[in-house]
Amino acid sequence: MFSGAKMRLLKWREKKHSSWKVEIPKPLLDRNQLLEQLSTISESGDDKNSLIQQKVDFLKKNLVIIKRGLEDSQIFLALNNIVENIENEVRSNEDEIATLKERIKSLKEENNSLRRDLSMTHKKWTESERQSVTLEIECDHLKYLNTLT
């Protein structure tokens, strides 16, 4: 359900921000009790004001809880987007690394091939130099023999 990074994020949130873990307070009166009191309440102003004040307090507490929940959800959405962006970037980097590794492998093969070619060319050049020196010596020898006759 959650990736490893998201689970770590949730655990971090619980550790660092325990104040975010707000337990929803139980209202003094639940909905049914409030409805019963409305039907049986006398028209006295004090009882009515007290009941209205309880309702207002109850609604304020619920509003605060809802606001905190919305703030938490916005934070989680932002963090989720950040985590997804990082995961996408990591995947992209992994693909790029794989491509670069393949390129390195082909460059190594090409380098080895060029080294073999260079080695063979060097051997041929060395052999040609030997033959050239041998031919020059023979030529000098033949010239010398020619001068003797």
C-alpha positions as CSV (number, residue, x, y, z in Angstrom):
1,M,0.0,0.0,0.0
2,F,2.7,2.5,1.0
3,S,6.2,2.5,-0.3
4,G,9.1,2.3,2.1
5,A,9.7,6.1,2.0
6,K,6.1,6.8,2.7
7,M,6.1,4.5,5.7
8,R,9.3,6.1,7.1
9,L,7.6,9.5,6.6
10,L,4.5,8.3,8.6
11,K,6.7,7.0,11.4
12,W,8.8,10.2,11.4
13,R,5.6,12.2,11.7
14,E,4.4,10.2,14.6
15,K,7.8,10.6,16.4
16,K,8.4,14.2,15.8
17,H,5.0,15.6,15.9
18,S,3.1,13.7,18.6
19,S,1.1,16.9,19.1
20,W,-0.5,16.3,15.8
21,K,-1.9,13.1,17.2
22,V,-5.0,14.7,18.6
23,E,-7.6,12.6,20.1
24,I,-11.1,13.8,19.3
25,P,-12.7,14.9,22.6
26,K,-16.0,13.4,23.4
27,P,-18.7,16.0,23.4
28,L,-20.5,16.7,26.6
29,L,-23.8,15.8,25.0
30,D,-24.2,13.7,21.9
31,R,-26.7,14.5,19.1
32,N,-29.6,12.5,20.5
33,Q,-29.2,14.0,24.0
34,L,-29.2,17.5,22.5
35,L,-32.4,16.8,20.6
36,E,-34.1,15.4,23.7
37,Q,-33.1,18.5,25.7
38,L,-34.5,20.7,22.9
39,S,-37.9,19.1,23.2
40,T,-38.0,19.1,27.0
41,I,-36.3,22.4,27.7
42,S,-38.3,25.1,29.2
43,E,-38.5,28.5,27.6
44,S,-36.2,29.9,30.3
45,G,-33.5,32.0,28.8
46,D,-30.7,30.6,30.9
47,D,-31.3,27.0,30.0
48,K,-31.6,27.9,26.4
49,N,-28.4,30.0,26.4
50,S,-26.6,27.2,28.2
51,L,-27.6,24.7,25.6
52,I,-26.7,27.0,22.8
53,Q,-23.4,27.7,24.4
54,Q,-22.7,23.9,24.6
55,K,-23.6,23.5,21.0
56,V,-21.3,26.4,20.0
57,D,-18.5,24.9,22.1
58,F,-19.1,21.5,20.5
59,L,-19.1,23.0,17.0
60,K,-15.9,25.0,17.7
61,K,-14.1,21.9,18.9
62,N,-15.2,20.0,15.9
63,L,-14.2,22.9,13.6
64,V,-10.7,23.0,15.2
65,I,-10.4,19.2,14.7
66,I,-11.5,19.4,11.1
67,K,-9.1,22.3,10.4
68,R,-6.2,20.3,11.9
69,G,-7.2,17.3,9.8
70,L,-7.3,19.4,6.6
71,E,-3.9,20.9,7.5
72,D,-2.5,17.4,8.1
73,S,-4.0,16.1,4.8
74,Q,-2.5,19.1,2.9
75,I,0.9,18.4,4.5
76,F,0.6,14.7,3.6
77,L,-0.4,15.5,0.0
78,A,2.6,17.9,-0.4
79,L,4.9,15.3,1.2
80,N,3.4,12.6,-1.0
81,N,4.1,14.7,-4.1
82,I,7.7,15.3,-3.0
83,V,8.2,11.6,-2.3
84,E,6.7,10.7,-5.7
85,N,8.9,13.2,-7.5
86,I,12.0,11.9,-5.7
87,E,11.0,8.3,-6.6
88,N,10.5,9.3,-10.3
89,E,13.9,11.1,-10.3
90,V,15.6,8.0,-8.8
91,R,14.0,5.8,-11.5
92,S,15.1,8.2,-14.1
93,N,18.7,8.3,-12.7
94,E,18.7,4.5,-12.5
95,D,17.8,4.3,-16.2
96,E,20.5,6.9,-17.1
97,I,23.1,5.0,-15.0
98,A,22.2,1.7,-16.9
99,T,22.6,3.5,-20.2
100,L,25.9,5.0,-19.1
101,K,27.1,1.5,-18.0
102,E,26.2,0.1,-21.4
103,R,28.1,2.9,-23.1
104,I,31.1,2.3,-20.9
105,K,31.1,-1.4,-21.7
106,S,31.0,-0.7,-25.5
107,L,33.8,1.9,-25.1
108,K,35.9,-0.6,-23.3
109,E,35.4,-3.2,-26.0
110,E,36.2,-0.5,-28.7
111,N,39.3,0.5,-26.7
112,N,40.5,-3.2,-26.5
113,S,39.9,-3.6,-30.2
114,L,41.9,-0.4,-30.9
115,R,44.7,-1.6,-28.7
116,R,44.9,-5.0,-30.5
117,D,45.0,-3.1,-33.9
118,L,47.7,-0.8,-32.6
119,S,49.7,-3.7,-31.3
120,M,49.5,-5.5,-34.7
121,T,50.3,-2.4,-36.6
122,H,53.3,-1.8,-34.3
123,K,54.5,-5.4,-34.9
124,K,54.2,-4.9,-38.7
125,W,56.0,-1.5,-38.5
126,T,58.8,-3.1,-36.5
127,E,59.1,-5.9,-39.0
128,S,59.1,-3.5,-41.9
129,E,61.9,-1.5,-40.2
130,R,63.9,-4.7,-39.8
131,Q,63.4,-5.5,-43.5
132,S,64.3,-2.0,-44.5
133,V,67.5,-2.1,-42.5
134,T,68.3,-5.6,-43.9
135,L,67.7,-4.4,-47.4
136,E,69.8,-1.3,-46.9
137,I,72.7,-3.5,-45.6
138,E,72.3,-5.8,-48.6
139,C,72.1,-2.8,-51.0
140,D,75.3,-1.4,-49.4
141,H,76.9,-4.8,-49.7
142,L,75.9,-5.2,-53.3
143,K,77.2,-1.7,-54.1
144,Y,80.5,-2.6,-52.4
145,L,80.7,-5.8,-54.5
146,N,79.9,-3.8,-57.6
147,T,82.8,-1.5,-56.9
148,L,85.1,-4.4,-56.6
149,T,84.3,-5.7,-60.0
